[in-house]
């Protein structure tokens, strides 16, 4: 492994129950590289991205990030796939961005007030209109 490696997945497998989604994948992302993931629906592209971002646990294999200050985020193509409340989603994004907890809670409250969105413990983002989803995707 050279010093240009930013992220390395080594022999990664990911299962959901009996279903193997990724099998023995090795991937190196080097400094300055751009990558393209292509494949049919259900082929594991989103799962691979979640593994790279460290958002899900691996069934087998390892994930190594070679730069401790590097922040990796993941934004799905449709937020409706996330069964989270707006507060849960914004909290997650704030943690990824290393925003201090107190400041994060204040920012979330301001965003909800600005966009006239109720802070609900039960209302999931799957119930938001397309306009409201666009607010969170930007």
C-alpha positions in Angstrom: 0.0 0.0 0.0 1.4 3.3 -1.1 1.0 6.6 0.6 -1.5 7.7 -2.1 -4.1 5.3 -0.8 -6.9 7.3 0.9 -9.4 4.4 1.5 -8.9 0.7 1.2 -11.5 -2.0 1.3 -9.8 -5.4 1.6 -11.8 -8.6 0.9 -15.0 -7.0 2.0 -18.2 -9.1 2.2 -21.6 -7.7 3.2 -24.6 -9.9 3.9 -28.2 -9.0 4.8 -29.5 -12.2 6.4 -28.8 -15.0 3.9 -28.4 -12.6 1.0 -24.8 -11.8 0.0 -24.7 -8.3 -1.5 -20.9 -7.9 -1.7 -18.5 -10.8 -1.9 -14.8 -10.5 -1.3 -14.5 -6.9 -2.7 -11.1 -5.2 -2.7 -11.0 -1.5 -3.6 -8.4 1.2 -3.3 -9.2 4.8 -3.7 -6.1 6.9 -4.2 -5.5 10.6 -3.8 -6.7 12.6 -6.9 -8.7 9.7 -8.3 -12.3 9.8 -9.5 -14.2 6.5 -9.6 -17.5 5.5 -11.3 -19.7 2.7 -10.1 -22.0 1.2 -12.7 -24.4 -1.7 -12.3 -27.9 -2.8 -12.4 -30.4 -2.1 -9.7 -29.7 -4.3 -6.7 -26.1 -5.0 -7.7 -24.7 -3.5 -4.5 -23.5 0.0 -5.6 -25.2 1.8 -2.7 -24.1 -0.9 -0.2 -20.5 -0.5 -1.5 -20.7 3.3 -1.0 -22.1 2.8 2.5 -19.2 0.5 3.3 -16.7 3.1 1.9 -18.3 5.8 4.1 -18.3 3.6 7.2 -22.0 3.8 7.6 -22.7 0.1 7.8 -20.8 -2.7 9.4 -18.9 -5.3 7.3 -19.7 -8.9 7.5 -16.1 -9.7 6.7 -13.0 -7.9 5.5 -11.5 -4.5 6.5 -12.0 -0.9 5.8 -9.0 1.4 6.3 -8.9 5.2 6.0 -5.3 6.5 5.7 -6.0 10.1 6.6 -7.5 10.6 10.1 -8.9 14.1 9.3 -10.7 13.0 6.1 -14.5 13.1 6.3 -16.5 10.8 4.1 -20.2 11.4 3.5 -22.9 9.6 1.6 -26.0 11.1 0.1 -28.5 8.6 -1.4 -30.2 9.5 -4.7 -33.6 9.7 -2.9 -34.0 10.6 0.7 -37.3 8.8 0.8 -35.2 5.6 1.2 -34.2 6.9 4.6 -36.7 6.0 7.2 -35.5 8.8 9.5 -37.1 11.9 11.0 -35.7 15.2 9.8 -34.0 15.6 13.2 -32.4 12.2 12.9 -31.1 12.9 9.4 -29.7 16.3 10.2 -28.1 15.0 13.4 -26.4 12.3 11.4 -25.1 14.8 8.8 -23.9 17.1 11.5 -22.0 14.3 13.2 -20.3 13.4 9.9 -19.3 17.1 9.6 -18.0 17.1 13.2 -20.3 19.8 14.4 -20.3 20.1 18.2 -23.5 18.6 19.7 -24.8 21.9 21.3 -24.2 23.9 18.1 -25.8 21.1 16.0 -29.0 21.1 18.0 -29.2 24.9 17.6 -28.7 24.7 13.9 -31.3 21.9 13.5 -33.9 24.0 15.4 -33.1 27.1 13.2 -33.5 25.0 10.0 -36.8 23.6 11.1 -38.1 27.0 12.0 -36.8 28.6 8.8 -38.5 25.9 6.6 -41.6 25.6 8.8 -41.0 22.0 9.4 -42.3 20.4 12.6 -39.7 18.6 14.7 -41.5 15.3 15.2 -40.3 12.2 16.8 -42.5 10.0 14.7 -42.9 11.8 11.3 -40.4 10.2 8.9 -38.9 11.9 5.9 -40.7 9.3 3.7 -43.9 11.4 4.3 -42.3 14.7 3.1 -43.3 16.2 -0.2 -40.8 16.4 -3.1 -40.3 20.1 -2.2 -39.3 19.2 1.3 -37.0 16.4 0.2 -35.3 18.9 -2.1 -34.6 21.1 0.9 -32.6 18.3 2.6 -30.8 17.2 -0.6 -29.3 20.7 -1.2 
